[in-house]
Structure formats: C-alpha cells, structure tokens
Amino acid sequence: MAHSFTPVSSSKPGPNQPDLESEAVWQARVDLAACFRMAARHGLEEGICNHFSALVPGYDDLFIVNPYGYAFRELTASQLLVCDFDGNVIAGEGRPEATAFYIHARIHKALPRAKVAFHTHMPYATALSMTEGAPLIFAGQTALKFYGRTVVDENYNGLALDEREGDRIAGAIGDADIVFMKHHGVMVLAPTIAEAWDDLYYLERACQVQCLALSTGRKVVAVEPAIAQAASRQMREGDAESARLHLEAVKRMLDGEEPVYRS
C-alpha cells in the first residue's frame, strides 16, 4: 500500500539554490523517466507503490524521485521531483510516497556509492524473497551476473515510515548491490541509472527462469562456485558499457512509440 508523505517544506532554497536546469540534470530526468516507462511495460511495478531514485548530478545531498500518486507508465522527465535528505521538495509539484522518502533518502545518505536506487515489488524476485533459504540458486547464466553481489535483509519490520527503518535497511545492505527484502521486494543499487536498469531487468529475468525451473518439480542444480565466480567476473567486465547500450536501446524504442516520456 502507498502512504503519503508530508514534506518539511516545498519552498525553493534561497541564495545557495542548486542549478537544476543543467543538461546533466535534465538527462538524468530523461533516463529515469525511460526506466519508469519500460519497467511498466515489463510489469515490474506494483500500482503506485514502487520508486526509483538517483542523486542529482553534481550534488551528493539531493535526489530525483517519482512523485506520489502516479503509475510508472504515466511519468515524464519534468514530473519527477528533486528532494533533499531532510524532506524538502526542492523542485517539482507534489511529494514523494512516504516509504520512498524514508528508504531512498537514508540509503543515499548512508551509502554514497549508491548514486541510484531502484525499489520494486516485481513478481518473480518478490516471490523468491518470500521463500525459505537464499533467493537465488545461481543455476542459470543470467543469475550469475549477480553472484557475490546480493544480500538478504531478513528482518522485515513493516512499512518504512520513519528514519529508523530507513537506517536499518541501509545498514543491512553492506557492500551488496542487490538486496532481497524478505517478505517485501527488492532493491537495486548502482553507480549509474543505466546500470541500475540493467541489473533490475536481468534480476527479474533470472528470478523468472528460476521459478519456471522450480515449477518442474525437478532438482535445480547450481553452477559450481568457482565457475560461477569466474562467469560473474566475465560478465562484470564491460558491464557499464553494456548497461549504457541497453538503456540507449530502451530510449530508442520509447522515442518511436511513446516519446512523451521526454517531456
């Protein structure tokens, strides 16, 4: 369920107002809007409850996030909000969803490496977060992209409606890039929007294939750890460029079919 969040203030900052009109900031907005739209196409969102965020280029204390009350498929670049870590909406109309603020603000503040954070209740990954044991078996090649990069936040504690729960989640992440939030969903952390999108997409694909394999009733056989580690290392080489090209392909598709996301 989504819960509204009341900002501390929606007024623009005074003399030290950040430059939010730069090309880099606009490009980040466009890239995020493309991710929202394509996530909706793949059924990775749930109602109006899920959220993507990215630090504003050039600022380590401001982040872009989707406004409360909009489905992913509705969002455009100009609709996205800019917030600070204290709950101020610096730019944009509306407010973030409550858990979006308390999870994303605390993660970005506590983990500077997490320049981008995507949180969804996407069905296959969420299904595996509900099962006993480690969510990923690392039996399929796509899953090996995430070998050694995941953590499970075992301590589901209800909705993140205050800073304490946001801080607890941030503390549980450690060095991981992929967080299976037990009984809840997943969080993907990345240095760029393109890499976050790439991981989110392939994570759900890996989880989908695993669920299909498990549905046969036959034993799912994991790849030998040494081979899994080597394959993961191979996949990580050049991964940033592959992710960039993946997002560019997404934007080309959207440009041809629903270019309004750029508005």
C-alpha positions in Angstrom: 0.0 0.0 0.0 1.2 3.5 -0.7 1.3 6.2 2.0 1.5 9.9 1.5 4.5 11.8 2.8 4.3 15.4 4.1 7.4 17.4 3.1 9.1 19.5 5.6 8.9 22.3 3.1 8.2 22.6 -0.6 9.8 26.0 -1.0 12.8 26.6 -3.1 16.1 27.2 -1.4 17.4 30.7 -1.1 20.9 32.1 -2.0 22.5 28.7 -2.5 19.9 27.4 -4.8 21.3 24.5 -6.8 21.5 24.5 -10.6 18.8 22.1 -11.5 18.5 23.3 -15.1 21.8 21.9 -16.4 21.9 19.4 -19.3 23.3 16.7 -17.0 20.3 17.1 -14.6 17.8 17.0 -17.5 19.5 13.9 -19.0 19.2 12.2 -15.6 15.5 13.0 -15.6 15.0 11.6 -19.1 16.9 8.5 -18.3 14.9 7.9 -15.2 11.6 8.5 -17.0 12.6 6.0 -19.6 13.3 3.4 -16.9 9.9 4.0 -15.3 8.1 3.6 -18.7 10.0 0.4 -19.6 9.6 -1.1 -16.1 5.8 -0.6 -16.6 5.9 -2.4 -19.9 7.6 -5.4 -18.3 5.2 -5.4 -15.3 8.0 -4.7 -12.8 6.0 -2.1 -10.8 3.1 -2.5 -8.4 0.4 0.1 -8.6 1.7 3.4 -7.4 3.9 1.9 -4.6 7.3 1.4 -6.1 10.1 4.0 -6.6 13.3 4.8 -8.4 15.7 7.5 -7.3 19.1 8.9 -8.4 21.3 11.5 -6.9 21.2 14.8 -8.8 24.3 15.1 -11.0 26.8 17.4 -9.2 25.1 17.1 -5.8 25.5 14.5 -3.1 22.7 15.7 -0.9 19.8 15.9 -3.5 18.0 13.1 -5.3 15.4 12.7 -8.0 12.4 10.5 -7.3 9.0 9.8 -8.6 6.0 11.8 -7.2 3.3 10.0 -5.1 0.2 9.0 -6.9 1.4 8.3 -10.4 1.8 4.9 -12.1 5.2 4.3 -13.8 3.7 4.4 -17.2 2.4 7.9 -16.7 5.7 9.5 -15.7 7.6 12.1 -17.7 11.0 13.7 -17.1 9.5 17.0 -15.9 7.2 15.3 -13.4 10.0 13.9 -11.3 10.8 15.6 -8.0 14.0 16.7 -6.5 14.3 16.3 -2.8 16.9 16.8 -0.1 17.7 14.4 2.8 15.6 16.5 5.2 12.3 16.1 3.5 12.3 19.3 1.5 10.9 19.1 -2.1 13.4 21.4 -3.9 11.8 21.1 -7.3 8.6 19.7 -8.8 4.9 19.5 -8.0 3.7 17.1 -5.4 5.5 14.9 -2.8 7.2 11.6 -2.7 5.5 8.5 -1.3 6.4 8.1 2.4 8.4 4.9 2.1 10.1 6.3 -1.0 11.5 9.1 1.1 12.4 7.2 4.2 14.1 4.4 2.3 15.8 6.3 -0.5 16.9 9.3 1.4 18.6 7.2 4.1 20.2 4.9 1.7 21.7 7.7 -0.4 22.9 9.4 2.7 24.4 6.3 4.4 25.8 4.8 1.2 27.4 7.4 -1.0 28.3 4.7 -3.6 24.6 4.2 -4.1 24.0 7.0 -6.5 21.0 5.2 -7.9 18.4 3.1 -6.1 15.6 1.2 -7.7 12.9 -0.5 -5.5 10.2 -2.7 -6.8 7.8 -5.5 -5.9 8.4 -7.2 -9.2 6.7 -10.5 -9.1 9.3 -13.2 -9.6 12.0 -11.6 -7.5 9.5 -10.8 -4.8 8.2 -14.4 -4.9 11.7 -15.6 -4.2 12.1 -13.1 -1.3 9.2 -15.0 0.4 10.8 -18.4 0.3 13.0 -20.3 2.7 16.7 -20.1 2.1 18.7 -17.9 -0.3 16.5 -16.4 -3.1 18.9 -17.1 -6.0 20.2 -20.6 -6.6 22.7 -19.4 -9.2 21.8 -22.2 -11.6 21.3 -20.1 -14.8 23.7 -18.0 -16.7 21.7 -14.8 -16.2 21.7 -15.3 -12.4 25.5 -15.5 -12.4 25.5 -11.7 -13.2 24.6 -11.3 -9.5 26.9 -13.9 -8.0 28.6 -12.4 -4.9 26.6 -9.2 -5.2 23.4 -10.0 -3.2 22.3 -9.8 0.4 19.0 -10.7 2.1 17.5 -8.3 4.5 15.9 -10.9 6.8 14.4 -8.5 9.3 11.1 -7.4 7.7 9.7 -4.8 10.1 6.6 -3.4 8.4 6.5 -0.2 6.4 9.4 2.2 6.3 7.5 5.2 7.7 10.4 6.8 9.7 14.1 7.3 9.5 14.8 4.4 11.9 13.6 1.8 9.4 15.3 3.5 6.5 18.6 3.5 8.5 18.1 -0.2 9.4 17.6 -1.1 5.8 20.7 0.9 4.8 22.7 -0.8 7.5 21.6 -4.3 6.3 22.9 -3.6 2.8 26.6 -3.6 3.5 28.6 -3.9 0.3 25.8 -5.5 -1.8 24.3 -4.2 -5.0 21.2 -6.3 -4.9 19.0 -6.5 -1.8 16.3 -9.1 -1.4 14.0 -7.6 1.2 12.4 -10.5 2.9 8.6 -10.6 2.6 8.7 -7.3 0.6 10.6 -6.9 -2.7 14.0 -6.0 -4.0 16.3 -3.0 -4.1 19.0 -2.5 -6.8 21.8 -0.1 -6.1 24.2 1.2 -8.8 26.6 4.0 -9.7 24.5 5.0 -12.8 20.9 4.9 -13.9 21.8 2.6 -16.8 23.5 0.1 -14.6 20.5 0.1 -12.2 18.1 -0.5 -15.1 20.3 -3.3 -16.5 20.5 -5.0 -13.1 16.8 -4.6 -12.4 15.8 -6.1 -15.8 18.1 -9.0 -15.7 17.4 -9.8 -12.0 13.8 -10.3 -12.8 14.6 -12.4 -15.8 16.9 -14.6 -13.6 14.2 -15.0 -11.0 11.6 -15.8 -13.6 13.7 -18.6 -15.1 14.4 -20.0 -11.7 10.7 -20.0 -10.8 10.0 -21.9 -14.0 12.7 -24.4 -13.3 11.4 -25.0 -9.8 7.9 -25.4 -11.2 9.0 -28.6 -13.0 9.4 -30.3 -9.6 12.9 -31.5 -10.6 16.0 -30.5 -8.7 17.6 -27.2 -9.8 21.4 -27.7 -10.0 23.6 -24.7 -9.1 26.7 -23.9 -11.1 29.9 -24.9 -9.3 31.1 -21.9 -7.2 34.4 -21.5 -8.9 32.8 -21.4 -12.3 30.0 -19.1 -11.1 32.6 -16.7 -9.7 34.6 -16.7 -12.9 31.5 -16.2 -15.1 30.3 -13.4 -12.9 33.7 -11.7 -13.3 33.5 -12.1 -17.1 30.0 -10.5 -17.0 31.2 -7.6 -14.9 33.9 -6.7 -17.4 32.4 -4.1 -19.7 29.2 -4.2 -17.8 28.9 -0.5 -17.6 29.1 -0.1 -21.4 26.6 -2.9 -21.9 24.2 -1.3 -19.5 24.6 2.1 -21.3 23.8 0.5 -24.6 20.8 -1.3 -23.0 19.3 2.0 -21.8 20.0 3.6 -25.1 18.0 0.8 -26.8 15.2 1.4 -24.4 15.1 5.1 -25.2 15.1 4.4 -28.9 12.1 2.1 -28.5 10.3 4.7 -26.4 11.2 7.5 -28.8 9.4 5.6 -31.6 6.4 4.6 -29.6 5.8 7.0 -26.6 8.2 9.9 -26.9 6.2 11.9 -24.3 8.4 10.4 -21.6 11.0 13.1 -22.6 8.6 16.0 -21.9 
